[in-house]
């Protein structure tokens, strides 16, 4: 039973670290860009779009499709960066424990 008690303490410590990480990710801001920086999208660590900056040069009624494509590319770039950051944070919380594909924390 001594081993079970130790496992429970470890689980509680990991839970506290997870809560701390979630708080940290909510405050984190990561910016992705496209069009050589003409469109910039900033997401928080929870993949929520926080800001979008568009170079005024792109604001041309005849170029709406180009602007739309650049916005999508910038948001996707930021999202990929957020996912990489979250994965790195998760490694630190889990002590480098590799989780099975598709297994996400918190539950």
BELSUL-V242284 format. One record per pair of residues at least 24 apart in sequence whose ideal C-beta (glycine too) atoms are under 10 Angstrom apart, sorted by the first residue. I is the first residue (numbers start at 0). J is the second residue. Records with the same first field share a line. If there is no record, write none. Layout:
# BELSUL-V242284
I=J, J
This chain:
# BELSUL-V242284
9=94
12=92
13=92, 93, 94, 96, 104
14=92, 104, 105
15=92
16=88, 91, 92, 93, 94
17=88, 89, 92, 93, 104, 105, 106
18=105
19=88, 92
20=44, 85, 88, 89, 91, 92, 104, 105
21=45, 88, 92, 104, 105
23=88
24=81, 84, 85, 88, 89
27=81, 84, 85, 88
28=77, 81
29=76, 77, 78, 79, 80, 81, 82, 83, 84, 85
30=73, 76, 77, 80
31=72, 73, 74, 75, 76, 77, 78, 79, 80, 81
32=69, 72, 73, 76, 77
33=68, 69, 70, 71, 72, 73, 74, 75, 76, 77
34=65, 66, 68, 69, 70, 72, 73
35=69
36=73
37=65, 66, 69, 73
38=65, 66, 67, 68, 69, 70, 71, 72, 73, 74, 76
39=69, 70, 73, 74, 76, 77
40=69, 70, 71, 72, 73, 74, 75, 76, 77, 78
41=73, 74, 77
42=73, 74, 76, 77, 78, 80, 81
43=77, 81
44=81, 82, 84, 85, 88
45=81, 85
46=74, 77, 78, 81, 82, 85
47=81
48=74, 77, 78
49=77
51=77
